């Protein structure tokens, strides 16, 4: 319920345009949360933390080096 509310709020605010990046930290049916989520690039953290960070940083245009 809260994810839906937060997403609806963010989608209605111009300041969040092109700044919403959903993070997947455990498998779930995210399409049940909102049909809108599938239209965003979802960053998958279910594989490894380093891969998730690398994908997130790439989305932001920033380099990431694992330790």
C-alpha distance (Angstrom), angle and dihedral (degrees) to the residues before:
residue distance angle dihedral
X1 . . .
X2 3.82 . .
X3 3.80 93.7 .
X4 3.79 89.2 54.7
X5 3.81 91.6 49.3
X6 3.79 93.7 47.6
X7 3.79 92.1 47.2
X8 3.81 92.9 49.2
X9 3.81 90.3 48.8
X10 3.81 92.4 49.7
X11 3.80 93.4 47.0
X12 3.80 90.4 54.7
X13 3.82 93.8 52.7
X14 3.80 118.5 83.8
X15 3.80 91.0 -152.8
X16 3.84 90.1 67.1
X17 3.79 95.6 51.5
X18 3.83 109.9 130.0
X19 3.82 89.7 1.8
X20 3.79 101.7 91.3
X21 3.80 111.5 105.5
X22 3.82 114.0 170.2
X23 3.81 114.2 -146.9
X24 3.81 120.2 -151.7
X25 3.81 110.4 -154.5
X26 3.80 97.3 163.6
X27 3.79 132.2 18.5
X28 3.79 113.6 -87.0
X29 3.78 141.5 146.3
X30 3.80 95.1 -99.9
X31 3.79 91.9 173.7
X32 3.81 86.8 71.3
X33 3.81 89.0 60.3
X34 3.78 93.4 55.2
X35 3.77 136.3 -24.8
X36 3.80 86.3 -135.5
X37 3.81 94.5 67.8
X38 3.79 93.3 69.4
X39 3.82 89.2 61.6
X40 3.83 91.1 62.2
X41 3.78 127.0 75.6
X42 3.80 102.5 -103.0
X43 3.79 116.4 -148.9
X44 3.79 109.4 -138.8
X45 3.81 115.6 -143.0
X46 3.83 93.6 166.6
X47 3.82 92.5 91.8
X48 3.82 104.0 50.9
X49 3.78 134.2 -32.6
X50 3.82 91.9 -120.5
X51 3.81 93.0 53.0
X52 3.81 90.8 48.0
X53 3.81 91.8 49.6
X54 3.79 91.9 46.4
X55 3.83 91.4 51.5
X56 3.81 92.0 46.2
X57 3.80 93.3 49.1
X58 3.81 90.2 46.9
X59 3.82 88.7 54.2
X60 3.80 89.1 53.7
X61 3.80 92.5 43.7
X62 3.82 93.5 -114.2
X63 3.81 127.8 126.4
X64 3.82 120.8 -118.7
X65 3.79 128.3 -160.6
X66 3.78 121.0 -171.2
X67 3.78 118.8 -138.4
